[in-house]
Amino acid sequence: MYHPNVYPDGTVCISILHPPGDDKYGYEQASERWSPVHTVETILLSVISMLSSPNDESPANIEAAKQYRDDYPQFKKKVSRLVRQSAEML
């Protein structure tokens, strides 16, 4: 998936899935990270939100984040093309 917050291997980069506690880089607050109070619903809502509103400030895919920020029309074209290719493989 070509997305600023998805690594090439498909791993999503989202605060709610990061290990609990303080972020050693100081980017995330402990309250934004994993906690046992999260439910499947809160995790899925966070992933859906991340997919629809990428965070290009903390990218997992630097190329996608740069294109999203600098040339959004080309980013959309590339995503559309990749979705079509994936659908053809089914």
Secondary structure, DSSP 8 states (H G I E B T S, - for coil): ---TTB-TTS-B--GGGS-SS--TTSSS-GGGS--TT--HHHHHHHHHHHHHS--TTS-SSHHHHHHHHH-HHHHHHHHHHHHHHHHHH-
